[in-house]
Structures are given as structure tokens and as C-alpha cells.
Amino acid sequence: MRRSVKQVAIIAVLAIAATVSISSPAWAVNYGSYQSRRTNACLDSNSAGEAYTLGCNTGYYQDWDLQLITTSFYYLKNRATGRCLDGNSAGSVYTLSCNGGANQQWRRYYPSSYSSYGEWVNVATGKCLTASVYAPDKHAVFQSVCDETQTDLWTRI
């Protein structure tokens, strides 16, 4: 009798697990590349955790999965590395393993003067993702005060 109670319990647990796995919605992947208005280059990354812009090339290091957290906050998860775009209070931008922290959360803001270009605002710092032009090939990205100029405007391509 005791054995059959265990068997019934195991069957019930397996049935519940199967139901949950079947009814759970699949996470839709939303890959896209983001081009800087200032540099005309795309947000890029590498396995060392660097973030920068580089000429748009349709590679997986330039593909970012836009993962919705709330109605207005997102994670930008790199397709090639599986790491999330992160930023700190010093203004640095890089990628780290996705950890759910506010430094990895970004808000999209579209200034009224630009229809397809918007700013990526870091939730923790309140600063915008900005592209630098001061490099011969790959350009640094960092965070700066949001000013709605071409330095911190990005479009999805």
C-alpha cells in the first residue's frame, strides 16, 4: 500500500511538470542590430566583454536580443556571447553575464525631432549609451548625459 502511494505521488508530480512545461509560453527572440547615428557603425561586442561600435556586418556579435522586462525596460542580450549590455556609474559600458541588475536594464526614449532614432538610457545611471568617433576602426561606447544629439541616438537596422 505504501508503495502505491509513492507511485501515485510520482505520477502526480510528473503530470503537473508536464502540464507546466507545455503551457509555459516560449520566449520570443527579438534579434536586431543597433546603428549609431554619429558613427553609422553598429553596436558590437566580443567574448572578452568589450562593447564598441564597428562597421555594420550582420554578424552575431552585432545581434542583440531585446528582452522586455517591464513595459519600458529592456535587457540587450548579445546573440554570440549570451551576455547582457551593462554600464556602471563611472560611465563605462561592457557586457557581463545576465544578472537582472539595474545596470543591465535600459529604457528606450525617442526624442520628438527624430522619428526612427532613439536613446538607450541606463536605468541605474540615468545616462545614455553614447558612441565615440575617436578611434581608427572600432569606436568606444560609453554613457554620458542624454542630450538628444546624434552622439547618443541609435536606430534598429
MARBA-3410 file (N, C-alpha, C, O; in Angstrom, 1 decimal):
157
0.8,-1.2,0.0,0.0,0.0,0.0,0.9,1.2,0.0,0.6,2.2,-0.7 ~ 1.9,1.3,0.8,2.8,2.4,0.9,3.5,2.7,-0.4,3.7,3.8,-0.8 ~ 3.8,1.6,-1.1,4.5,1.7,-2.4,3.5,2.4,-3.4,4.0,3.2,-4.2 ~ 2.3,2.0,-3.4,1.4,2.6,-4.4,1.1,4.1,-4.1,0.9,4.8,-5.1 ~ 1.2,4.5,-2.9,1.1,5.9,-2.6,2.2,6.7,-3.2,2.1,7.8,-3.7
3.4,6.2,-3.1,4.6,6.8,-3.7,4.5,6.9,-5.2,4.8,7.9,-5.8 ~ 4.0,5.8,-5.8,3.8,5.8,-7.2,2.8,6.8,-7.7,3.0,7.5,-8.7 ~ 1.7,6.9,-6.9,0.7,7.9,-7.3,1.3,9.3,-7.1,1.0,10.2,-8.0 ~ 2.1,9.5,-6.1,2.7,10.9,-5.9,3.6,11.2,-7.0,3.6,12.3,-7.5 ~ 4.4,10.2,-7.4,5.4,10.5,-8.5,4.6,10.8,-9.8,5.0,11.7,-10.6
3.6,10.0,-10.1,2.8,10.2,-11.3,2.2,11.6,-11.3,2.1,12.3,-12.3 ~ 1.7,12.0,-10.1,1.0,13.3,-10.0,2.1,14.4,-10.2,1.8,15.4,-10.9 ~ 3.3,14.3,-9.7,4.3,15.3,-9.9,4.7,15.4,-11.3,4.9,16.5,-11.9 ~ 4.9,14.2,-12.0,5.2,14.2,-13.4,4.1,14.8,-14.3,4.4,15.5,-15.2 ~ 2.9,14.6,-13.9,1.8,15.1,-14.7,1.7,16.6,-14.6,1.5,17.4,-15.5
2.0,17.1,-13.4,2.0,18.6,-13.1,3.2,19.2,-13.9,3.0,20.2,-14.5 ~ 4.3,18.6,-13.8,5.5,19.1,-14.5,5.3,19.1,-16.0,5.7,20.1,-16.7 ~ 4.7,18.1,-16.5,4.4,18.1,-18.0,3.4,19.2,-18.4,3.5,19.8,-19.4 ~ 2.4,19.4,-17.6,1.4,20.4,-17.8,2.0,21.8,-17.8,1.8,22.6,-18.7 ~ 2.9,22.1,-16.8,3.5,23.4,-16.7,4.5,23.6,-17.9,4.5,24.7,-18.5
5.2,22.6,-18.3,6.2,22.8,-19.4,5.4,23.0,-20.7,5.9,23.7,-21.6 ~ 4.3,22.4,-20.9,3.5,22.5,-22.1,2.8,23.9,-22.2,2.8,24.5,-23.2 ~ 2.3,24.3,-21.0,1.5,25.6,-21.1,2.4,26.8,-20.9,1.9,27.9,-21.1 ~ 3.7,26.7,-20.5,4.5,27.9,-20.4,4.8,28.5,-21.7,5.1,27.8,-22.7 ~ 4.6,29.8,-21.9,4.9,30.4,-23.2,6.4,30.4,-23.5,7.2,30.6,-22.7
6.6,30.3,-24.8,8.0,30.3,-25.2,8.5,31.7,-25.3,7.7,32.6,-25.6 ~ 9.8,32.0,-25.0,10.3,33.3,-25.0,10.7,33.6,-26.5,11.4,32.9,-27.1 ~ 10.1,34.7,-27.0,10.3,35.0,-28.4,11.6,35.8,-28.5,11.8,36.8,-27.8 ~ 12.5,35.4,-29.4,13.8,36.1,-29.6,13.5,37.2,-30.5,12.8,37.1,-31.5 ~ 14.1,38.4,-30.2,13.9,39.6,-31.0,15.2,40.2,-31.3,15.6,41.3,-30.9
16.0,39.5,-32.2,17.3,40.0,-32.6,17.3,41.2,-33.5,16.4,41.3,-34.4 ~ 18.2,42.1,-33.3,18.4,43.2,-34.2,19.7,43.9,-33.9,20.3,43.7,-32.9 ~ 20.2,44.6,-34.9,21.4,45.4,-34.8,21.0,46.9,-34.5,20.0,47.3,-35.0 ~ 21.9,47.6,-33.8,21.6,49.0,-33.5,22.8,49.8,-34.0,23.9,49.7,-33.6 ~ 22.4,50.7,-34.9,23.4,51.6,-35.6,23.4,53.0,-34.9,22.3,53.6,-34.7
24.6,53.5,-34.7,24.8,54.8,-34.1,24.6,55.9,-35.2,25.1,55.7,-36.3 ~ 23.8,56.9,-34.9,23.6,58.0,-35.8,25.0,58.7,-36.0,25.2,59.2,-37.1 ~ 25.8,58.8,-35.0,27.0,59.5,-35.0,28.1,58.8,-35.9,28.7,59.5,-36.7 ~ 28.2,57.5,-35.7,29.3,56.8,-36.4,28.9,56.0,-37.6,29.7,55.6,-38.4 ~ 27.5,55.8,-37.7,27.0,54.9,-38.7,27.5,53.5,-38.6,27.5,52.7,-39.5
28.1,53.2,-37.4,28.6,51.8,-37.1,27.6,51.2,-36.1,26.7,51.8,-35.5 ~ 27.7,49.9,-36.0,26.7,49.1,-35.2,27.3,48.7,-33.8,28.5,48.5,-33.7 ~ 26.4,48.6,-32.8,26.8,48.2,-31.5,27.3,46.8,-31.6,26.7,45.9,-32.2 ~ 28.5,46.5,-31.1,29.2,45.2,-31.3,29.8,44.8,-29.9,29.8,45.6,-29.0 ~ 30.2,43.6,-29.8,30.7,43.0,-28.6,31.7,41.9,-28.9,31.8,41.5,-30.1
32.3,41.4,-27.9,33.2,40.2,-28.1,33.1,39.4,-26.8,32.5,39.7,-25.8 ~ 33.8,38.2,-26.9,33.7,37.3,-25.8,34.5,37.8,-24.5,34.4,37.2,-23.4 ~ 35.3,38.8,-24.7,36.1,39.4,-23.6,35.2,40.4,-22.8,35.7,40.9,-21.8 ~ 34.0,40.7,-23.2,33.1,41.6,-22.5,33.2,43.0,-23.0,32.6,43.9,-22.4 ~ 34.0,43.3,-24.0,34.0,44.6,-24.5,32.8,45.0,-25.3,32.2,44.1,-26.0
32.4,46.2,-25.3,31.3,46.8,-26.1,31.9,48.0,-26.9,32.6,48.8,-26.3 ~ 31.5,48.1,-28.1,32.1,49.1,-29.0,31.2,49.2,-30.2,30.2,48.4,-30.4 ~ 31.5,50.1,-31.1,30.8,50.1,-32.4,31.8,49.7,-33.5,33.0,50.0,-33.4 ~ 31.3,49.1,-34.5,32.1,48.6,-35.6,31.3,48.7,-36.9,30.0,48.6,-36.8 ~ 31.9,48.8,-38.0,31.1,48.8,-39.3,30.1,47.7,-39.3,30.4,46.5,-38.9
28.9,48.0,-39.6,27.8,47.0,-39.6,28.1,45.8,-40.6,28.4,46.1,-41.7 ~ 28.0,44.6,-40.1,28.4,43.5,-40.8,27.5,42.3,-40.8,27.8,41.2,-41.3 ~ 26.4,42.4,-40.1,25.4,41.3,-40.0,25.9,40.1,-39.2,25.3,39.0,-39.2 ~ 27.0,40.2,-38.5,27.5,39.1,-37.6,26.7,39.0,-36.3,26.1,39.9,-35.9 ~ 26.8,37.8,-35.7,26.1,37.5,-34.5,26.6,38.4,-33.3,25.8,38.6,-32.4
27.8,38.9,-33.4,28.3,39.8,-32.3,27.6,41.2,-32.4,27.6,42.0,-31.4 ~ 26.9,41.5,-33.5,26.2,42.7,-33.6,24.6,42.5,-33.5,23.9,43.4,-33.6 ~ 24.3,41.2,-33.2,22.8,40.9,-33.0,22.6,41.0,-31.5,23.2,40.4,-30.7 ~ 21.5,41.8,-31.1,21.2,42.0,-29.7,19.7,41.5,-29.6,18.8,42.0,-30.3 ~ 19.4,40.7,-28.6,18.1,40.2,-28.3,17.5,41.2,-27.4,18.0,41.4,-26.2
16.5,41.9,-27.8,15.8,43.0,-27.0,14.8,42.2,-26.1,13.7,41.8,-26.6 ~ 15.1,42.1,-24.8,14.3,41.3,-23.9,13.5,42.3,-23.0,14.1,43.0,-22.2 ~ 12.2,42.3,-23.1,11.3,43.2,-22.4,11.3,42.7,-20.9,11.0,41.5,-20.6 ~ 11.6,43.6,-20.0,11.5,43.4,-18.6,10.2,43.9,-18.0,9.4,43.1,-17.4 ~ 9.9,45.1,-18.3,8.6,45.7,-17.9,8.1,46.4,-19.2,8.6,46.2,-20.2
7.1,47.3,-19.0,6.5,47.9,-20.2,7.5,48.9,-20.8,7.3,49.3,-22.0 ~ 8.6,49.3,-20.1,9.5,50.2,-20.7,11.0,49.9,-20.5,11.8,50.7,-21.0 ~ 11.3,48.9,-19.8,12.7,48.5,-19.6,13.1,47.2,-20.3,12.3,46.3,-20.4 ~ 14.3,47.2,-20.8,14.8,46.0,-21.6,16.2,45.6,-21.2,16.9,46.4,-20.6 ~ 16.5,44.3,-21.5,17.9,43.9,-21.5,18.3,43.8,-22.9,17.5,43.5,-23.8
19.5,44.1,-23.2,20.1,43.9,-24.5,21.1,42.7,-24.4,22.2,42.9,-23.9 ~ 20.7,41.6,-24.9,21.5,40.4,-24.8,22.1,40.0,-26.1,21.5,39.9,-27.1 ~ 23.5,39.9,-26.1,24.2,39.6,-27.3,24.0,38.2,-27.8,24.1,37.3,-27.0 ~ 23.7,38.1,-29.0,23.5,36.7,-29.6,24.7,35.8,-29.6,24.6,34.6,-29.3 ~ 25.9,36.3,-29.9,27.1,35.5,-30.0,27.6,35.1,-28.6,28.0,34.0,-28.4
27.5,36.0,-27.6,28.1,35.7,-26.3,27.1,35.3,-25.2,27.4,34.7,-24.2 ~ 25.8,35.7,-25.4,24.8,35.4,-24.4,24.9,36.4,-23.2,24.3,36.1,-22.2 ~ 25.7,37.4,-23.4,26.0,38.3,-22.3,25.1,39.6,-22.5,24.7,39.9,-23.6 ~ 24.8,40.3,-21.4,23.9,41.5,-21.4,24.8,42.8,-21.4,25.8,42.8,-20.7 ~ 24.3,43.8,-22.1,24.9,45.1,-22.1,24.7,45.7,-20.7,23.7,45.6,-20.1
25.8,46.2,-20.1,25.9,46.6,-18.8,26.6,48.0,-18.7,27.4,48.3,-19.6 ~ 26.4,48.8,-17.7,27.0,50.0,-17.6,27.2,50.4,-16.1,26.4,49.9,-15.3 ~ 28.2,51.1,-15.7,28.4,51.5,-14.3,28.4,53.0,-14.1,28.2,53.8,-15.1 ~ 28.4,53.4,-12.9,28.3,54.9,-12.6,29.5,55.7,-13.1,29.4,56.9,-13.2 ~ 30.6,55.0,-13.4,31.7,55.8,-14.0,31.5,56.1,-15.5,32.3,56.8,-16.1
30.5,55.5,-16.1,30.2,55.7,-17.5,30.7,54.7,-18.4,30.5,54.8,-19.6 ~ 31.3,53.6,-17.9,31.8,52.5,-18.7,30.6,51.7,-19.2,29.6,51.5,-18.5 ~ 30.8,51.1,-20.4,29.8,50.2,-21.0,30.5,48.9,-21.4,31.6,49.0,-22.0 ~ 30.0,47.8,-21.1,30.6,46.5,-21.4,29.5,45.4,-21.3,28.3,45.8,-21.2 ~ 29.9,44.1,-21.5,28.9,43.1,-21.3,29.3,42.2,-20.2,30.5,42.0,-19.9
28.3,41.6,-19.5,28.5,40.7,-18.4,27.5,39.6,-18.5,26.5,39.7,-19.2 ~ 27.7,38.5,-17.8,26.6,37.5,-17.7,25.4,38.2,-17.2,25.4,39.0,-16.3 ~ 24.2,37.8,-17.8,23.0,38.5,-17.4,22.6,38.2,-16.0,22.6,37.0,-15.6 ~ 22.4,39.2,-15.2,22.2,39.0,-13.7,20.9,39.7,-13.2,20.7,39.6,-12.0 ~ 20.2,40.4,-14.1,19.0,41.0,-13.6,19.2,42.4,-12.9,18.2,43.0,-12.5
20.4,42.8,-12.8,20.6,44.1,-12.1,20.2,45.3,-12.9,20.0,45.3,-14.1 ~ 20.0,46.4,-12.2,19.5,47.7,-12.8,20.5,48.2,-13.8,20.2,48.9,-14.7 ~ 21.8,47.9,-13.6,22.9,48.3,-14.5,22.7,47.7,-15.9,23.3,48.1,-16.9 ~ 22.0,46.6,-16.0,21.8,45.9,-17.3,20.4,46.2,-17.8,20.0,45.6,-18.9 ~ 19.7,47.1,-17.2,18.4,47.5,-17.7,18.5,48.8,-18.5,19.1,49.8,-18.0
17.8,48.8,-19.6,17.9,50.0,-20.5,16.5,50.4,-20.9,15.6,49.6,-21.1 ~ 16.2,51.7,-20.9,14.9,52.3,-21.3,15.1,52.9,-22.7,16.1,53.6,-22.9 ~ 14.2,52.8,-23.6,14.2,53.4,-24.9,13.5,54.7,-24.9,12.3,54.7,-24.5 ~ 14.1,55.7,-25.4,13.4,57.0,-25.4,13.6,57.6,-26.8,14.7,57.6,-27.3 ~ 12.5,58.0,-27.4,12.5,58.6,-28.8,12.3,60.1,-28.7,11.1,60.5,-28.4
13.3,60.9,-28.9,13.1,62.4,-29.0,12.1,62.7,-30.1,12.1,62.0,-31.2 ~ 11.3,63.7,-30.0,10.3,64.0,-31.0,10.9,64.5,-32.3,10.2,64.4,-33.3 ~ 12.1,65.0,-32.3,12.7,65.5,-33.5,13.3,64.4,-34.4,13.7,64.7,-35.6 ~ 13.4,63.2,-33.9,14.0,62.1,-34.7,13.0,60.9,-34.7,12.6,60.4,-33.7 ~ 12.5,60.5,-35.9,11.4,59.5,-35.9,11.9,58.1,-35.7,11.3,57.3,-35.0
13.0,57.7,-36.3,13.5,56.3,-36.2,14.7,56.2,-35.3,15.1,55.0,-35.0 ~ 15.2,57.3,-34.7,16.4,57.2,-33.8,15.9,57.4,-32.4,15.1,58.3,-32.2 ~ 16.5,56.7,-31.5,16.2,56.8,-30.1,17.4,56.7,-29.2,18.5,56.3,-29.7 ~ 17.2,57.0,-28.0,18.3,56.9,-27.0,18.1,55.6,-26.2,17.0,55.2,-25.9 ~ 19.2,55.0,-25.8,19.2,53.9,-24.8,19.6,54.5,-23.5,20.8,54.9,-23.3
18.7,54.6,-22.5,19.0,55.2,-21.2,19.2,54.1,-20.2,18.3,53.2,-20.0 ~ 20.4,54.1,-19.5,20.6,53.1,-18.5,19.8,53.4,-17.2,19.8,54.5,-16.7 ~ 19.0,52.4,-16.8,18.1,52.6,-15.6,18.9,52.9,-14.4,18.4,53.8,-13.6 ~ 20.0,52.3,-14.1,20.7,52.6,-12.8,21.4,53.9,-12.8,21.4,54.6,-11.8 ~ 21.9,54.4,-14.0,22.7,55.6,-14.0,22.0,56.8,-14.6,22.3,57.9,-14.3
20.9,56.6,-15.3,20.2,57.6,-16.0,20.9,58.3,-17.1,20.5,59.3,-17.6 ~ 22.0,57.6,-17.6,22.8,58.2,-18.7,22.6,57.4,-20.0,22.1,56.3,-19.9 ~ 22.9,58.0,-21.1,22.6,57.4,-22.4,23.8,56.7,-23.0,25.0,57.1,-22.7 ~ 23.5,55.6,-23.7,24.6,54.9,-24.5,25.1,55.9,-25.5,24.3,56.4,-26.3 ~ 26.4,56.1,-25.6,27.0,57.1,-26.5,28.1,56.4,-27.3,28.9,55.6,-26.8
28.2,56.8,-28.6,29.3,56.3,-29.4,30.3,57.4,-29.6,30.0,58.5,-29.8 ~ 31.6,57.0,-29.5,32.7,57.9,-29.8,33.2,57.7,-31.2,33.1,56.7,-31.8 ~ 33.7,58.8,-31.8,34.3,58.8,-33.1,35.8,58.8,-33.0,36.5,58.8,-34.1 ~ 36.4,58.7,-31.8,37.8,58.9,-31.7,38.6,57.6,-31.6,39.2,57.2,-30.7 ~ 38.5,56.8,-32.7,39.2,55.6,-32.9,39.3,55.3,-34.4,38.4,55.6,-35.2
40.4,54.6,-34.8,40.6,54.4,-36.2,39.6,53.3,-36.8,39.2,53.4,-38.0 ~ 39.3,52.3,-36.1,38.4,51.2,-36.6,37.2,50.9,-35.7,36.1,51.2,-36.1 ~ 37.4,50.4,-34.6,36.3,50.2,-33.7,36.2,51.4,-32.7,37.2,51.9,-32.2 ~ 35.0,51.8,-32.5,34.7,53.0,-31.7,34.3,52.6,-30.3,33.4,51.7,-30.1 ~ 34.7,53.4,-29.3,34.3,53.1,-27.9,32.9,53.5,-27.8,32.4,54.4,-28.4
32.2,52.8,-26.9,30.9,53.2,-26.4,31.0,53.5,-24.9,31.8,52.8,-24.2 ~ 30.2,54.4,-24.4,30.2,54.8,-23.0,28.9,55.4,-22.7,28.0,55.5,-23.5 ~ 28.7,55.8,-21.5,27.5,56.5,-21.1,27.8,58.0,-20.8,28.8,58.3,-20.3 ~ 26.9,58.8,-21.2,27.0,60.3,-21.0,25.7,60.9,-20.7,24.6,60.2,-20.9 ~ 25.6,62.1,-20.3,24.4,62.8,-20.1,23.6,62.8,-21.4,24.1,63.2,-22.5
22.3,62.5,-21.3,21.5,62.4,-22.5,21.2,63.9,-23.0,20.8,64.7,-22.2 ~ 21.5,64.1,-24.3,21.3,65.4,-24.8,20.6,65.5,-26.2,20.5,66.5,-26.8 ~ 20.0,64.3,-26.6,19.3,64.2,-27.8,20.0,64.7,-29.1,19.4,65.2,-30.0 ~ 21.3,64.6,-29.1,22.1,64.9,-30.2,22.5,63.5,-30.9,22.2,62.5,-30.4 ~ 23.1,63.6,-32.0,23.5,62.4,-32.8,24.5,61.5,-32.0,24.6,60.3,-32.3
25.1,62.0,-31.0,26.1,61.2,-30.2,25.5,60.1,-29.5,26.1,59.0,-29.3 ~ 24.2,60.3,-29.1,23.6,59.2,-28.3,22.3,58.7,-28.9,21.4,58.2,-28.2 ~ 22.2,58.8,-30.2,21.0,58.3,-30.9,21.3,57.0,-31.7,22.4,56.9,-32.3 ~ 20.4,56.1,-31.6,20.6,54.7,-32.2,19.3,54.3,-33.0,18.2,54.7,-32.6 ~ 19.5,53.6,-34.1,18.3,53.1,-34.8,18.5,51.6,-35.0,19.6,51.1,-35.1
17.4,50.9,-35.0,17.5,49.4,-35.2,17.5,49.2,-36.8,16.7,49.8,-37.5 ~ 18.5,48.4,-37.2,18.6,48.0,-38.6,18.4,46.6,-38.9,18.4,46.1,-40.0
END
